[in-house]
Amino acid sequence: MMAAPTTKGTRELGSGNPSCAVVSFDSFAGNPSPCILTTPGHSSGASVAIRSTAQFAGPDLTFSADMLLVEVGPGLGGGSMVLRDFSTGSAIASATLDGQTGAMTFTIGAVVSPSFGTVPGWRTYTFSYNNAGSASWRVNGSVFHSVGGFLPPAAMVVSLENASGSVFNFDNVLVTSP
């Protein structure tokens, strides 16, 4: 379960300043609609994150979310789906879409993929691992990054993050086990 604003509208995160981060439901977009819209207020260096309230653990898990770069904004950074260690908050695996170039980068532990170009539109980003220690990132079902020897932490949380001046939408967050 993701922590998210209510369907009553927009929720500002921060002070009353017009550049504060906003998380809202966008009833006209989605895969299908509605979806969660995130914007750090079009200011470079700002960020917003939505983290699950549930913890996930197991020998074979799959995490997926749909992500869309809606509008390019100022500054560096991007939108990400991040699996974090519940105890330490450290990133275990991440898929990041650059808010300026649209390039994708994946991490699994300390292993970082080369950047991959993408085309505009909704994409499903899926991270999975199994009891044999194989872990991989897929985009729309195709493997883009994989490693062996992956050891998951005792418990993880899912985090949808926007650390850019761009606008990203997120949808269809799923955690499954065979």
Backbone torsions as a table, in degrees:
resi	resn	phi	psi	omega
1	MET	NA	130.5	-179.1
2	MET	-94.1	141.2	172.8
3	ALA	-77.0	124.9	-175.8
4	ALA	-150.2	163.2	178.1
5	PRO	-68.8	162.7	177.8
6	THR	-75.4	170.0	179.9
7	THR	-75.2	1.5	-179.9
8	LYS	-74.1	-5.0	175.8
9	GLY	138.8	-141.8	-171.1
10	THR	-95.2	148.1	175.5
11	ARG	-126.1	122.1	177.3
12	GLU	-88.5	138.5	179.1
13	LEU	-114.3	108.2	-177.7
14	GLY	129.8	-162.4	-178.4
15	SER	-80.0	-176.6	-179.9
16	GLY	-75.9	8.5	-178.7
17	ASN	-68.6	138.6	-175.8
18	PRO	-64.4	-12.0	179.7
19	SER	-97.6	11.3	-178.9
20	CYS	-74.6	160.2	-175.9
21	ALA	-69.3	146.1	-179.4
22	VAL	-130.4	135.3	172.4
23	VAL	-124.4	128.1	-179.5
24	SER	-148.0	165.3	171.7
25	PHE	-88.2	130.0	176.7
26	ASP	-103.7	105.0	-174.2
27	SER	-77.8	-8.9	-178.3
28	PHE	-104.1	-4.2	-179.9
29	ALA	-124.6	165.9	177.5
30	GLY	142.7	-178.3	-176.5
31	ASN	-138.3	55.4	6.8
32	PRO	-87.2	176.8	-178.5
33	SER	-71.2	156.9	-1.3
34	PRO	-84.7	175.8	176.7
35	CYS	-143.0	176.0	177.2
36	ILE	-95.6	126.0	177.4
37	LEU	-102.7	133.9	177.6
38	THR	-125.9	136.7	171.5
39	THR	-145.9	133.1	176.2
40	PRO	-82.7	18.9	176.2
41	GLY	86.5	21.8	178.3
42	HIS	56.7	32.2	174.8
43	SER	-120.2	130.8	-179.3
44	SER	-65.4	144.5	179.6
45	GLY	89.7	-10.6	178.5
46	ALA	-84.3	162.1	177.4
47	SER	-154.6	160.6	176.3
48	VAL	-144.6	143.3	179.1
49	ALA	-138.2	143.9	175.2
50	ILE	-120.5	117.1	-176.6
51	ARG	-114.3	147.7	178.4
52	SER	-67.1	149.2	174.4
53	THR	-88.8	-20.5	179.1
54	ALA	-88.3	150.6	173.6
55	GLN	-102.2	146.3	-178.8
56	PHE	-125.0	137.8	177.2
57	ALA	-152.7	153.1	177.0
58	GLY	159.2	164.5	-177.6
59	PRO	-76.4	-22.3	-178.9
60	ASP	-140.7	106.5	-180.0
61	LEU	-133.3	153.3	175.3
62	THR	-131.2	130.8	178.3
63	PHE	-118.9	133.9	176.0
64	SER	-144.6	153.7	176.2
65	ALA	-155.3	148.6	173.3
66	ASP	-92.9	141.3	-179.1
67	MET	-138.5	144.1	179.4
68	LEU	-139.4	128.5	170.7
69	LEU	-81.3	112.2	-174.5
70	VAL	-88.8	-46.4	-174.1
71	GLU	-147.8	127.7	177.3
72	VAL	-74.5	133.2	179.2
73	GLY	-122.2	-172.8	-177.2
74	PRO	-76.5	156.3	171.4
75	GLY	84.5	174.5	-179.6
76	LEU	-91.8	172.1	177.0
77	GLY	115.0	-174.6	-177.8
78	GLY	-165.6	-175.9	174.8
79	GLY	-97.5	141.6	-174.4
80	SER	-141.6	149.8	163.4
81	MET	-107.2	120.9	-174.5
82	VAL	-126.7	133.6	170.6
83	LEU	-98.0	124.6	-176.3
84	ARG	-118.0	146.2	173.3
85	ASP	-65.8	124.5	-178.1
86	PHE	-59.8	-39.8	-176.1
87	SER	-72.8	-40.9	-172.8
88	THR	-107.8	-18.7	-175.9
89	GLY	81.1	-1.5	-179.4
90	SER	-67.6	145.6	175.9
91	ALA	-71.7	130.8	177.9
92	ILE	-98.6	-40.0	179.5
93	ALA	-155.7	146.6	178.9
94	SER	-150.4	150.6	171.1
95	ALA	-123.0	120.1	-176.4
96	THR	-122.9	128.3	176.1
97	LEU	-102.6	116.2	-177.6
98	ASP	-64.2	128.3	-177.7
99	GLY	-70.5	-15.1	179.2
100	GLN	-101.1	-45.2	-172.3
101	THR	-102.1	-19.2	-175.6
102	GLY	78.5	6.1	179.5
103	ALA	-76.2	144.9	178.9
104	MET	-102.4	140.7	172.6
105	THR	-133.3	139.1	-179.5
106	PHE	-120.0	145.7	171.8
107	THR	-129.3	145.9	169.5
108	ILE	-136.8	111.0	-172.9
109	GLY	61.1	-128.3	-179.5
110	ALA	-92.8	-1.2	-177.1
111	VAL	-88.6	121.7	-178.0
112	VAL	-110.2	135.3	178.9
113	SER	-79.2	162.3	166.8
114	PRO	-66.6	162.2	176.5
115	SER	-75.6	142.5	178.3
116	PHE	-118.9	137.3	174.5
117	GLY	-73.4	150.9	178.2
118	THR	-132.7	165.6	173.4
119	VAL	-106.9	152.6	-178.8
120	PRO	-59.7	151.3	176.1
121	GLY	128.8	169.5	177.2
122	TRP	-65.4	138.2	175.2
123	ARG	-134.9	145.2	175.1
124	THR	-99.2	120.3	179.7
125	TYR	-103.8	123.4	-174.8
126	THR	-127.2	127.1	173.8
127	PHE	-112.6	129.9	177.0
128	SER	-140.1	154.3	174.7
129	TYR	-145.7	160.0	179.7
130	ASN	-129.5	175.7	-176.5
131	ASN	-64.2	-21.5	179.3
132	ALA	-81.2	-3.7	178.2
133	GLY	91.9	7.2	176.3
134	SER	-84.1	134.0	178.5
135	ALA	-135.4	145.3	-179.4
136	SER	-152.5	155.8	170.7
137	TRP	-109.0	133.8	175.7
138	ARG	-123.1	148.8	172.2
139	VAL	-122.4	119.0	-176.7
140	ASN	50.1	37.8	175.3
141	GLY	92.1	-13.1	-179.5
142	SER	-96.0	133.9	-179.2
143	VAL	-71.5	129.6	177.2
144	PHE	-114.6	-23.9	-177.2
145	HIS	-156.6	132.3	178.2
146	SER	-147.1	153.5	178.2
147	VAL	-142.6	160.3	172.0
148	GLY	-109.3	165.6	178.0
149	GLY	75.3	21.3	-179.5
150	PHE	-74.7	127.7	176.3
151	LEU	-117.7	107.1	-179.0
152	PRO	-70.6	152.8	175.2
153	PRO	-71.4	174.0	-178.8
154	ALA	-61.6	-34.0	179.1
155	ALA	-152.9	143.9	-179.2
156	MET	-127.7	159.7	170.7
157	VAL	-126.4	154.2	176.5
158	VAL	-96.0	135.5	178.5
159	SER	-130.8	126.7	173.8
160	LEU	-102.2	120.4	-169.3
161	GLU	-128.1	143.3	173.3
162	ASN	-127.0	104.7	-179.7
163	ALA	-115.1	56.9	-178.5
164	SER	-152.3	176.6	173.1
165	GLY	-90.1	4.0	-177.9
166	SER	-89.9	167.7	179.2
167	VAL	-105.2	127.6	178.3
168	PHE	-124.4	142.4	171.3
169	ASN	-108.3	147.6	176.9
170	PHE	-129.1	146.5	-177.8
171	ASP	-155.0	164.9	171.6
172	ASN	48.2	57.6	178.1
173	VAL	-80.6	121.8	-177.1
174	LEU	-131.5	143.1	171.4
175	VAL	-128.2	121.5	-177.2
176	THR	-131.6	158.8	176.1
177	SER	-135.2	139.9	-178.5
178	PRO	-58.7	NA	NA
